[in-house]
């Protein structure tokens, strides 16, 4: 599970690692209702497109994954049931988020915290920060994600959202 704002190389490392342990992975694109903010600039559809292209670029066949966008709900005690309703059946949850881990543990799931890969650099926050400051960001994401961000004019969107946020503060 992740917001994937945007998909970066750390996401791919985690997915590759999980696929060494399981036949299929369900990738939940979280906070699917959010977009067009500095923290969440991309739509769920754009994030699914980034992820699909990045997985293909890295030789991961579609038969090995499902990508499911999931909107947040405001009731933690119902959240696991919400995920269960929207996804194929699963037994094992991989998450680095302590709240997600706790919620699934309490519902009886096996939960594993995957290793994070170069977290200071491989993060959506860092990619967005570099885009805003004009620094090189392209090496942090798969090549086809760069293409998607350029295709949807994502750099302009993030810069425009930054201006909006400054004017509101």
N, C-alpha and C positions, 0 to 999 in steps of 0.2 A: 504494500500500500504506500502510496506517495502522492503528493500534489503534482509533481513533475512539471514545475514552473521555472524553466523548461526541463525536458529530458536531458540528462548529462551523462558523462561517461561513468560516473559512480553508480547510477541506476543500472547501467548495463553490466557492470562488474557484479553487482548484487544478483541480478537476474541470472547471469551465467553461473555464478556459484550455486544458486538454488537449483538450477537445472542439472547440476552434477548429482544432486540428491533425489530429485523427483522426476517423473516422466513429463508431467504437465504443470504449469504454473498459472494461477489466476492473478493477473496484475490489476489491482484496483487503483484507478485514477481518482484520488480523493478530492473532496471539495469541488465536485463537478459543477456546482452552481455558481462558482466564483470566476470572474474574469474582469479584465479592464481596470485592475488596480495595480499599484506598484508591486505589491506582494504576490498577486495572482493575475499577471497580465494576459494570460492565454486562456482561451475557451477550452472546455472539455474536449470538443471535437478536434481542436488544433493539437492538444496534448496527445490524443489518441493517434492522430496522424504522425506526429513526431515519433512516438513510441513504435508504431508499426513500421515506419521507414527505418528507424535505428535498429530494430531487431532484424529486419531483412538485410540491412547493410552489414550486419555482424553475423550473418549466416544462421540465424535462429529461425527454424521453420515454423510457420503458423500453426502446425499441428501440435506444437509444444506449449502453446499459451492461449489464454483468453484475456482480452482487455475489457474491463468493465468500469465505466465511469459511475461513480457513486456520489450522490449529494449528501452533505452533512445533515444530520438531524440533531435537534437540541435536547436529546434525552439519552444520556450514556447508557442507562439500563436497558434501552431498546436497540442500541446500536448494533450489537452482534446479530440480532434477529433481522435487522434491516440488511446487513451484509449477506446473511444466509438467504434471504429472499431474492436478492439480486444476482447471485453468483451460482455457478454449478456447485455441487457438493464438494466439500474439502475437509481434511482432517488436521492439517498442519498449517500454522500461521507463522510467517516470517515478518517481524516488524522491529524497528529500533525505537518505536514510540512507547514509552512506559504506560501510558493510558491504554493504548490499543492492546499491549501485552496483557495488562491486568484484566481488561474486559473479556478477552478471549480465554485466559486462564480460568476465570471464574465460571465460564460456560463449558469448561472441560476440554478445551483444545490443547494440543501440543503446540507450544510457542517457542520459537527460536529467534534470538536477536542476531541478524546477519552482521558480519563485519562491515564496517564502513570503510570506503577506500579513499584515502587522501581527502578527508572531509573538509579541511580548511579551504581546499581549492575546488573539490568536486561537490559543489552545492549550487542549487538554484539561486540562492542569495548572492553567491559570488559571481555567477554568470550575469545576473541582473545588475549588480554593482558595477561590473566591468563595462557592460553595455552603456550604462549611464555616464561613466567617467571617460568613455572613449578608449578604454584599454582593450587589449587583445583578449577576446573571450572565446573565439571560435575553436581553439584547441581543447576547450573543456567539454565540448559537446560533439556527438557524432556528426560527420560531414552532412548527412541528409537532414539533420536537425537544423544546421546552419541554413541549408536551402529552404526549409519550411519557414524558419523565422524571417528570412529575406522575402520569400514569396508572399507572406501575409503582412509584410511591412512592420514586423515586430519591433525593430529598433526604433522606428519613428513612434510607434504606439507607446513604448516604454518611456521615451523621452517626453512625449506629450503628456503622459500621465504624471510624470515627475513635475512638470510645470503646473499642472492642475493641483497637485498636492501642495506645492509651495504656495500657490495663490490662496488655498483654503486655510493655511496655517497662520 
